[in-house]
Amino acid sequence: MATIEHWIDGGSVAGSGTRRGAVFNPATGEQQHEVVLAAQEDVDAAVASAKTAFETWSQASLSKRTKVLFAFRQLVHDNIGRLAEAISDEHGKVLSDAAGEVQRGLEVIEFACGIPQLLKGSYSDQASTGVDVFSFREPLGVVAGITPFNFPVMVPMWMHPVAIACGNTFVHKPSERDPSAANLVAELWKQAGLPDGVFTVLHGDKLAVDALIDHPDVAAISFVGSTPIAKYIHGRATANGKRVQALGGAKNHAIILPDADLSFAADQLSAAAFGSAGERCMAISAAVAVGDAGDRITELVRQRAESVVVGSGRDPRSEMGPVVTAAAQQRIESLISSGEAQGAKVLTDGRGLRVDGFEKGFFVGPTVIDQVTTSMDVYTEEIFGPVLSVVRADDVDSAIALINSNPYGNGTAIFTSSGEAARRFQRGVRVGMIGINVPIPVPMAYYSFGGWKDSLFGDHHIHGPEGINFYTRGKVVTSRWPHQTTTPDASLQFPTAN
């Protein structure tokens, strides 16, 4: 059985840790690899290599950094298929979805290729007599990214291309559930000409996470995952004086108004709820049906849920693959059962699904639950599975109030033909990313991604302009070059412009 090792100082390293983690194929339910789990010594070695590399990479010209980024961009483009296969085999999502994930990551690399323009400072000539003032931004040092299982390529690419373009060195701690893609990305960085130590992959579990958070030579932590862990990482890392962006969980709602194109809305809701088996932080998990749209949209979504083809991610006929682990399968099914026990009506039941030839796979079928109330577990919990709960509201204002009462504020959407209702919605919801007739409003790379409330801890969203600000800090220089014969004007008074 192949062992997935760390990538430290430009090569594969077994490390000193003796612990190993099992890596499964979710479609077959069988272990296919094992991954090394870092010991403290491995974390120290990874950070030490990155710290050494920072001394030279931080001084590399913008021209050199850009050449590496353009080469990396081309290599990722050329290896979309390989990356998608690695994702599918360990996460379970279908190949087309995995390729789409890589494409969205590629867009961030393309954004980072413009780093010379993005890092331009400002200059004020003759701010005072003979005095000029200018500003520029510098990299932080060694930065770490702790990333989730559901997007093993895209989410890390929200971080490391921007961090590296800004002159930092990056230590990536991927999920131990699907670690192979991270090593493949490391190989592509090396082929692109990135110096050894600038990009590091450190595999591990909580021990590695805590060691990175506590390490004095790590300047910043980027995290995407559940809200409880985001809170933990933000609290512990900021207590250690680090800069932190920690993106948490979600409970994304979509409002459907009676004036919407309901057939279009049903197609979009089905794709947003069941794509990637619902294992997306931007998945729609709650449909808020307004007024007499309720029965009609529920029936249309039920029909679409029952037509979704579920199977192995490698099967080109599959539209949806398995969930990532047996534990995830059990948790999702238990929440469906809880909703039913609490009075909701299960219209399409994905529990107990078996796929021919993959009977041991971790499959949960598309599930639609109607008559859900906000007190039910199936509503209050982040399910992270292919389950769409339908709740009802009398009008758009009560639907907005329902969304705002939820502790999460990651993404939301509205389906309507009314510009007035859409504008009232976009201004009224307390949510970071909003879609109007768009169910998964993930911003393009030149904007920034991030939610509100319990979906984000820290001051900065991820990638885009806020990513540049997160991975750099500003300097302001006030300079004067006096002529040798100039009469000195030094004074004990506080300096002012003149």
TILUMVO-978624 format. One record per residue (C-alpha): x, y, z. Coordinates in Angstrom, 1 decimal. Layout:
BEGIN
<atom <X,Y,Z>>
...
//
This chain:
BEGIN
<atom <0.0,0.0,0.0>>
<atom <1.4,3.3,-1.1>>
<atom <2.4,5.8,1.6>>
<atom <1.9,9.5,1.1>>
<atom <4.8,11.5,2.6>>
<atom <5.5,15.1,3.4>>
<atom <7.0,17.5,0.9>>
<atom <9.7,19.4,2.6>>
<atom <12.6,21.4,1.1>>
<atom <11.7,20.4,-2.4>>
<atom <11.3,16.6,-2.0>>
<atom <9.3,13.8,-0.5>>
<atom <10.2,13.1,3.1>>
<atom <8.9,10.3,5.4>>
<atom <9.5,12.3,8.5>>
<atom <10.2,11.2,12.0>>
<atom <6.6,10.5,13.0>>
<atom <5.6,6.8,13.3>>
<atom <1.8,7.4,13.1>>
<atom <-0.1,6.7,9.9>>
<atom <-3.6,7.6,8.7>>
<atom <-5.8,5.6,6.4>>
<atom <-6.9,7.1,3.1>>
<atom <-10.0,5.5,1.6>>
<atom <-11.7,5.4,-1.8>>
<atom <-15.2,6.5,-0.9>>
<atom <-16.8,4.7,-3.8>>
<atom <-15.4,1.3,-2.9>>
<atom <-15.2,1.8,0.9>>
<atom <-11.7,0.3,0.8>>
<atom <-8.4,1.7,2.1>>
<atom <-6.2,2.6,-0.8>>
<atom <-3.2,4.5,0.8>>
<atom <-1.8,5.5,4.1>>
<atom <-0.5,9.0,4.9>>
<atom <2.2,9.9,7.4>>
<atom <1.1,12.0,10.3>>
<atom <3.6,14.6,11.4>>
<atom <5.3,14.6,14.7>>
<atom <6.6,17.9,16.3>>
<atom <10.0,17.3,14.8>>
<atom <8.4,17.2,11.3>>
<atom <6.6,20.5,11.9>>
<atom <9.9,22.1,13.1>>
<atom <11.7,20.8,10.0>>
<atom <9.0,22.1,7.7>>
<atom <8.9,25.6,9.2>>
<atom <12.7,25.8,9.4>>
<atom <13.0,25.0,5.7>>
<atom <10.3,27.6,4.9>>
<atom <12.0,30.2,7.1>>
<atom <15.3,29.7,5.3>>
<atom <13.7,29.9,1.9>>
<atom <11.9,33.2,2.9>>
<atom <15.3,35.0,3.2>>
<atom <15.8,34.7,-0.5>>
<atom <12.3,34.4,-1.9>>
<atom <11.1,37.6,-0.2>>
<atom <13.9,39.5,-2.0>>
<atom <13.1,37.9,-5.4>>
<atom <12.1,40.5,-8.0>>
<atom <8.5,40.8,-9.1>>
<atom <9.7,39.7,-12.5>>
<atom <11.1,36.4,-11.2>>
<atom <8.0,35.7,-9.1>>
<atom <5.7,36.4,-12.0>>
<atom <7.7,34.0,-14.3>>
<atom <7.3,31.2,-11.8>>
<atom <3.6,31.9,-11.4>>
<atom <3.0,31.9,-15.2>>
<atom <4.8,28.6,-15.5>>
<atom <2.9,27.1,-12.6>>
<atom <-0.4,28.3,-14.1>>
<atom <0.4,26.5,-17.4>>
<atom <1.4,23.3,-15.5>>
<atom <-1.8,23.3,-13.5>>
<atom <-3.8,23.8,-16.7>>
<atom <-1.9,20.9,-18.4>>
<atom <-2.6,18.6,-15.4>>
<atom <-6.2,19.3,-14.7>>
<atom <-7.0,15.7,-15.6>>
<atom <-4.4,14.2,-13.2>>
<atom <-5.5,16.5,-10.4>>
<atom <-9.2,15.7,-11.0>>
<atom <-8.5,12.0,-10.8>>
<atom <-6.6,12.4,-7.5>>
<atom <-9.5,14.4,-6.1>>
<atom <-12.1,11.9,-7.3>>
<atom <-10.3,8.8,-5.9>>
<atom <-9.9,10.2,-2.4>>
<atom <-12.9,12.7,-2.0>>
<atom <-15.4,10.8,-4.2>>
<atom <-16.7,13.7,-6.3>>
<atom <-17.3,13.0,-10.0>>
<atom <-14.5,13.8,-12.4>>
<atom <-16.3,16.7,-14.1>>
<atom <-16.9,18.4,-10.7>>
<atom <-13.3,17.8,-9.7>>
<atom <-12.1,19.4,-12.9>>
<atom <-14.3,22.4,-12.2>>
<atom <-12.7,22.7,-8.8>>
<atom <-9.3,22.8,-10.4>>
<atom <-10.4,25.4,-12.9>>
<atom <-11.6,27.7,-10.1>>
<atom <-8.3,27.3,-8.4>>
<atom <-6.5,28.1,-11.6>>
<atom <-8.4,31.4,-11.8>>
<atom <-6.7,32.5,-8.5>>
<atom <-3.3,31.6,-9.9>>
<atom <-4.1,33.8,-12.9>>
<atom <-5.1,36.6,-10.5>>
<atom <-1.8,36.2,-8.7>>
<atom <0.1,36.4,-12.0>>
<atom <-0.8,40.1,-11.9>>
<atom <1.2,40.6,-8.7>>
<atom <3.4,43.5,-10.1>>
<atom <0.2,45.6,-10.5>>
<atom <-1.4,44.3,-7.3>>
<atom <1.6,45.3,-5.1>>
<atom <2.0,48.8,-6.5>>
<atom <2.5,51.3,-3.7>>
<atom <1.7,55.0,-3.5>>
<atom <3.9,58.1,-3.7>>
<atom <3.4,61.7,-2.6>>
<atom <6.0,64.1,-4.0>>
<atom <6.8,67.2,-2.0>>
<atom <4.5,66.4,0.8>>
<atom <6.4,69.0,2.8>>
<atom <9.2,71.2,1.5>>
<atom <11.9,68.8,0.3>>
<atom <10.1,65.8,1.8>>
<atom <8.5,62.9,-0.1>>
<atom <6.3,60.2,1.3>>
<atom <5.7,56.8,-0.2>>
<atom <4.3,53.4,0.9>>
<atom <4.8,49.8,-0.1>>
<atom <3.8,46.4,1.2>>
<atom <6.1,43.6,2.3>>
<atom <5.5,39.8,2.9>>
<atom <4.9,38.5,6.4>>
<atom <7.3,35.5,6.4>>
<atom <6.3,31.8,6.9>>
<atom <2.5,31.4,6.5>>
<atom <0.5,28.3,6.9>>
<atom <-2.7,27.0,5.3>>
<atom <-4.9,24.5,7.0>>
<atom <-7.5,23.2,4.5>>
<atom <-10.6,21.0,4.4>>
<atom <-11.3,17.7,2.6>>
<atom <-14.1,19.0,0.4>>
<atom <-11.9,21.0,-2.0>>
<atom <-8.4,19.6,-1.8>>
<atom <-7.1,21.7,-4.7>>
<atom <-9.3,24.8,-5.0>>
<atom <-9.3,26.0,-1.4>>
<atom <-5.5,25.7,-1.0>>
<atom <-5.2,27.6,-4.3>>
<atom <-7.2,30.4,-2.7>>
<atom <-4.2,30.7,-0.4>>
<atom <-0.8,29.7,-1.7>>
<atom <-0.5,31.3,-5.1>>
<atom <-1.4,34.7,-3.5>>
<atom <0.9,34.2,-0.5>>
<atom <3.8,33.1,-2.6>>
<atom <3.3,35.8,-5.2>>
<atom <3.5,38.3,-2.3>>
<atom <6.9,36.9,-1.3>>
<atom <5.9,34.6,1.6>>
<atom <6.8,31.0,2.0>>
<atom <3.8,28.6,2.5>>
<atom <3.3,25.5,4.6>>
<atom <0.2,23.6,3.6>>
<atom <-1.5,21.2,6.0>>
<atom <-4.1,19.4,3.9>>
<atom <-6.9,17.2,5.1>>
<atom <-5.6,13.7,5.9>>
<atom <-8.7,12.3,4.2>>
<atom <-7.6,13.2,0.7>>
<atom <-3.9,14.3,0.8>>
<atom <-2.5,13.1,-2.6>>
<atom <-3.5,16.2,-4.6>>
<atom <-1.4,18.5,-2.3>>
<atom <1.8,16.5,-3.2>>
<atom <1.0,16.7,-6.9>>
<atom <0.6,20.5,-6.6>>
<atom <4.0,20.6,-4.8>>
<atom <5.6,18.7,-7.8>>
<atom <4.1,21.2,-10.2>>
<atom <5.4,24.2,-8.2>>
<atom <8.9,22.6,-8.3>>
<atom <8.6,22.0,-12.1>>
<atom <7.6,25.7,-12.4>>
<atom <10.9,26.7,-10.9>>
<atom <9.8,27.6,-7.4>>
<atom <12.9,27.4,-5.1>>
<atom <12.9,24.6,-2.6>>
<atom <11.3,25.4,0.7>>
<atom <8.9,28.1,-0.6>>
<atom <6.0,25.6,-0.8>>
<atom <5.8,22.8,1.7>>
<atom <3.3,20.1,2.4>>
<atom <3.0,18.8,5.9>>
<atom <0.5,16.0,6.5>>
<atom <-1.0,15.4,9.8>>
<atom <-3.9,15.8,12.3>>
<atom <-4.5,18.0,15.3>>
<atom <-0.9,17.6,16.5>>
<atom <0.3,19.3,13.3>>
<atom <-2.3,22.0,13.5>>
<atom <-1.5,22.9,17.0>>
<atom <2.2,22.9,16.4>>
<atom <1.8,25.3,13.4>>
<atom <-0.5,27.5,15.5>>
<atom <2.0,27.7,18.3>>
<atom <5.2,27.8,16.3>>
<atom <7.0,31.2,16.8>>
<atom <8.3,31.3,13.2>>
<atom <4.8,31.0,11.6>>
<atom <3.5,34.6,11.0>>
<atom <0.0,33.9,9.8>>
<atom <-2.6,31.1,9.6>>
<atom <-5.3,30.7,6.9>>
<atom <-8.0,28.1,7.6>>
<atom <-11.2,26.8,6.0>>
<atom <-13.4,24.3,7.8>>
<atom <-16.1,24.0,10.4>>
<atom <-17.1,26.8,12.7>>
<atom <-16.0,25.2,16.0>>
<atom <-12.5,24.6,14.6>>
<atom <-12.4,28.0,13.0>>
<atom <-13.2,29.6,16.4>>
<atom <-10.5,27.4,18.1>>
<atom <-7.8,28.2,15.5>>
<atom <-8.6,31.9,15.5>>
<atom <-8.6,32.2,19.3>>
<atom <-5.4,30.2,19.8>>
<atom <-3.4,31.7,16.9>>
<atom <-4.3,35.3,17.7>>
<atom <-3.4,34.6,21.3>>
<atom <0.0,33.7,19.9>>
<atom <0.3,37.0,18.1>>
<atom <-0.4,35.6,14.6>>
<atom <-2.5,37.1,11.8>>
<atom <-5.5,34.8,11.2>>
<atom <-8.2,34.3,8.6>>
<atom <-10.5,31.4,9.6>>
<atom <-13.5,30.6,7.5>>
<atom <-16.1,28.5,9.2>>
<atom <-19.3,26.6,8.4>>
<atom <-22.5,27.6,6.6>>
<atom <-26.2,27.1,6.3>>
<atom <-26.9,28.6,3.0>>
<atom <-30.5,29.5,2.2>>
<atom <-32.2,30.2,-1.2>>
<atom <-35.4,32.2,-1.3>>
<atom <-37.9,31.2,-4.0>>
<atom <-40.5,33.8,-4.8>>
<atom <-43.8,33.0,-6.6>>
<atom <-42.8,35.2,-9.6>>
<atom <-39.6,33.2,-10.2>>
<atom <-39.2,30.9,-13.2>>
<atom <-39.8,27.8,-11.0>>
<atom <-38.5,25.3,-13.5>>
<atom <-35.2,27.2,-13.7>>
<atom <-35.1,27.6,-10.0>>
<atom <-35.7,23.9,-9.4>>
<atom <-32.8,23.0,-11.8>>
<atom <-30.5,25.4,-10.0>>
<atom <-31.5,24.3,-6.5>>
<atom <-31.0,20.6,-7.4>>
<atom <-27.5,21.3,-8.7>>
<atom <-26.6,23.5,-5.7>>
<atom <-27.9,21.0,-3.1>>
<atom <-26.7,17.7,-4.6>>
<atom <-23.6,18.7,-6.5>>
<atom <-20.5,17.2,-4.9>>
<atom <-22.9,15.3,-2.7>>
<atom <-23.6,18.5,-0.8>>
<atom <-20.1,18.7,0.5>>
<atom <-19.6,22.3,-0.3>>
<atom <-19.5,25.3,2.1>>
<atom <-21.6,27.1,-0.6>>
<atom <-24.1,24.4,-1.1>>
<atom <-27.8,25.3,-0.8>>
<atom <-29.1,23.3,2.2>>
<atom <-32.3,25.3,3.0>>
<atom <-34.9,26.4,0.4>>
<atom <-37.2,29.1,1.7>>
<atom <-40.4,28.8,-0.4>>
<atom <-42.4,32.0,-0.2>>
<atom <-46.2,32.0,-0.4>>
<atom <-47.8,29.8,-3.1>>
<atom <-44.4,28.9,-4.5>>
<atom <-44.0,26.3,-1.8>>
<atom <-45.9,23.2,-3.1>>
<atom <-44.9,23.9,-6.7>>
<atom <-41.1,24.3,-6.2>>
<atom <-41.0,21.3,-3.8>>
<atom <-42.6,19.0,-6.3>>
<atom <-40.2,20.2,-9.1>>
<atom <-37.1,19.7,-6.9>>
<atom <-38.4,16.3,-5.8>>
<atom <-38.6,15.2,-9.4>>
<atom <-35.1,16.4,-10.1>>
<atom <-33.7,14.7,-7.0>>
<atom <-35.1,11.4,-8.1>>
<atom <-33.4,11.7,-11.5>>
<atom <-29.9,12.3,-10.3>>
<atom <-27.5,9.5,-11.3>>
<atom <-25.4,8.5,-8.3>>
<atom <-22.3,6.3,-8.7>>
<atom <-18.5,6.2,-8.7>>
<atom <-16.8,9.5,-9.3>>
<atom <-14.8,7.7,-12.1>>
<atom <-17.9,6.7,-13.9>>
<atom <-18.7,9.3,-16.6>>
<atom <-22.4,8.6,-16.3>>
<atom <-22.4,9.6,-12.6>>
<atom <-23.7,13.1,-11.7>>
<atom <-23.1,12.7,-8.0>>
<atom <-20.6,10.5,-6.1>>
<atom <-20.3,9.2,-2.5>>
<atom <-19.7,11.2,0.6>>
<atom <-16.1,11.2,2.0>>
<atom <-16.2,8.7,4.8>>
<atom <-18.5,6.1,6.5>>
<atom <-18.8,8.4,9.5>>
<atom <-20.1,11.2,7.3>>
<atom <-22.6,8.8,5.7>>
<atom <-23.9,7.7,9.1>>
<atom <-24.1,11.3,10.4>>
<atom <-26.0,12.5,7.4>>
<atom <-28.5,9.6,7.5>>
<atom <-29.0,10.2,11.2>>
<atom <-29.9,13.8,10.6>>
<atom <-32.5,12.8,7.9>>
<atom <-34.0,10.4,10.5>>
<atom <-34.0,13.1,13.1>>
<atom <-35.9,15.4,10.8>>
<atom <-38.5,12.7,10.1>>
<atom <-38.9,11.9,13.8>>
<atom <-39.4,15.6,14.6>>
<atom <-42.2,16.0,12.1>>
<atom <-40.7,16.8,8.7>>
<atom <-41.8,15.0,5.6>>
<atom <-39.2,13.1,3.7>>
<atom <-40.2,13.3,0.0>>
<atom <-37.1,11.8,-1.5>>
<atom <-35.1,9.5,0.7>>
<atom <-31.4,9.0,0.1>>
<atom <-30.8,6.7,3.1>>
<atom <-29.6,3.2,2.5>>
<atom <-28.6,3.8,-1.1>>
<atom <-26.6,1.0,-2.7>>
<atom <-24.8,1.3,-6.0>>
<atom <-24.3,-1.8,-8.1>>
<atom <-20.7,-2.9,-8.0>>
<atom <-19.9,-0.4,-5.2>>
<atom <-22.0,-1.9,-2.4>>
<atom <-19.4,-0.9,0.3>>
<atom <-19.2,2.7,-0.9>>
<atom <-20.2,5.6,1.3>>
<atom <-23.3,6.7,-0.7>>
<atom <-26.2,8.8,0.4>>
<atom <-28.8,9.6,-2.3>>
<atom <-30.3,13.1,-2.9>>
<atom <-32.8,13.8,-0.2>>
<atom <-35.6,16.4,-0.1>>
<atom <-37.3,17.1,3.2>>
<atom <-40.4,19.3,3.3>>
<atom <-42.3,21.0,6.2>>
<atom <-39.0,21.7,8.0>>
<atom <-39.0,24.2,10.9>>
<atom <-36.2,26.2,12.3>>
<atom <-36.1,24.2,15.5>>
<atom <-35.4,20.9,13.9>>
<atom <-31.9,19.3,13.9>>
<atom <-31.9,18.9,10.2>>
<atom <-32.2,22.8,10.0>>
<atom <-29.9,23.8,12.8>>
<atom <-27.1,21.5,12.0>>
<atom <-24.7,21.9,9.1>>
<atom <-25.4,18.6,7.3>>
<atom <-22.7,18.8,4.7>>
<atom <-24.5,16.1,2.6>>
<atom <-27.0,15.9,-0.3>>
<atom <-30.0,17.0,1.8>>
<atom <-32.3,19.9,0.9>>
<atom <-34.6,21.1,3.6>>
<atom <-37.7,23.1,2.5>>
<atom <-39.0,25.8,4.9>>
<atom <-41.9,28.1,4.3>>
<atom <-42.3,31.9,4.6>>
<atom <-45.2,34.2,3.9>>
<atom <-43.3,37.0,2.1>>
<atom <-39.9,38.2,1.2>>
<atom <-39.4,40.2,4.4>>
<atom <-40.1,37.2,6.6>>
<atom <-37.8,35.1,4.5>>
<atom <-35.0,37.7,4.9>>
<atom <-35.7,37.8,8.7>>
<atom <-35.4,34.0,8.8>>
<atom <-32.0,34.1,7.1>>
<atom <-30.8,36.8,9.4>>
<atom <-31.8,34.9,12.5>>
<atom <-29.5,32.0,11.4>>
<atom <-26.0,32.2,13.1>>
<atom <-24.2,31.6,9.8>>
<atom <-23.7,34.1,7.1>>
<atom <-21.7,32.5,4.3>>
<atom <-23.8,32.5,1.1>>
<atom <-27.4,33.0,0.1>>
<atom <-29.5,33.3,-3.0>>
<atom <-32.9,34.6,-4.3>>
<atom <-34.9,33.4,-7.3>>
<atom <-37.2,36.1,-8.6>>
<atom <-38.3,38.1,-11.6>>
<atom <-38.6,41.3,-9.4>>
<atom <-35.7,43.7,-9.4>>
<atom <-37.3,45.5,-6.4>>
<atom <-37.5,42.3,-4.4>>
<atom <-33.9,41.3,-5.4>>
<atom <-32.6,44.8,-4.3>>
<atom <-34.4,44.6,-1.0>>
<atom <-32.9,41.1,-0.5>>
<atom <-29.3,42.1,-1.3>>
<atom <-29.4,45.1,1.0>>
<atom <-31.3,43.3,3.8>>
<atom <-29.6,40.0,4.3>>
<atom <-26.6,39.9,6.7>>
<atom <-24.6,37.5,4.5>>
<atom <-21.3,37.9,2.9>>
<atom <-22.0,36.4,-0.6>>
<atom <-25.3,36.8,-2.4>>
<atom <-26.7,35.3,-5.6>>
<atom <-29.6,36.7,-7.6>>
<atom <-30.9,33.8,-9.7>>
<atom <-27.4,32.3,-9.0>>
<atom <-27.5,29.6,-6.4>>
<atom <-23.8,29.3,-5.6>>
<atom <-22.4,32.9,-5.7>>
<atom <-18.7,32.1,-5.4>>
<atom <-16.9,35.3,-6.4>>
<atom <-14.4,35.4,-9.2>>
<atom <-10.8,35.4,-8.2>>
<atom <-10.5,39.2,-8.5>>
<atom <-13.0,39.6,-5.8>>
<atom <-12.7,38.1,-2.3>>
<atom <-14.4,35.1,-0.8>>
<atom <-15.8,35.2,2.7>>
<atom <-18.9,35.2,4.9>>
<atom <-20.2,37.0,7.9>>
<atom <-21.2,36.0,11.5>>
<atom <-20.2,32.5,12.4>>
<atom <-18.9,31.8,8.9>>
<atom <-15.7,34.0,9.3>>
<atom <-13.3,34.7,12.2>>
<atom <-10.8,37.4,11.5>>
<atom <-10.7,40.7,9.6>>
<atom <-9.9,39.4,6.1>>
<atom <-11.7,37.4,3.4>>
<atom <-9.7,35.1,1.3>>
<atom <-8.0,35.5,-2.1>>
<atom <-8.6,38.6,-4.3>>
<atom <-7.7,42.0,-3.0>>
<atom <-8.2,41.1,0.7>>
<atom <-5.9,38.1,0.1>>
<atom <-3.1,40.5,-1.0>>
<atom <-3.7,42.6,2.2>>
<atom <-3.7,39.6,4.4>>
<atom <-0.4,38.2,3.2>>
<atom <1.4,41.6,3.3>>
<atom <1.9,44.5,5.7>>
<atom <2.4,48.1,4.9>>
<atom <5.4,50.4,5.3>>
<atom <5.3,54.2,4.9>>
<atom <8.6,56.0,4.3>>
<atom <9.1,59.7,4.8>>
<atom <12.3,60.9,3.1>>
<atom <14.3,64.0,2.7>>
<atom <17.7,64.6,1.0>>
<atom <18.8,68.0,2.2>>
<atom <21.4,70.0,0.4>>
<atom <24.7,70.2,2.3>>
<atom <24.4,74.0,2.7>>
<atom <20.8,74.0,3.8>>
<atom <20.2,75.7,7.2>>
<atom <19.1,73.0,9.7>>
<atom <15.4,73.3,10.6>>
<atom <15.3,70.7,13.4>>
<atom <13.0,71.6,16.3>>
<atom <11.8,70.1,19.5>>
<atom <8.3,70.8,18.4>>
<atom <6.2,68.0,16.8>>
<atom <7.0,68.0,13.1>>
<atom <4.4,69.5,10.7>>
<atom <4.3,70.0,7.0>>
<atom <5.4,73.3,5.7>>
//
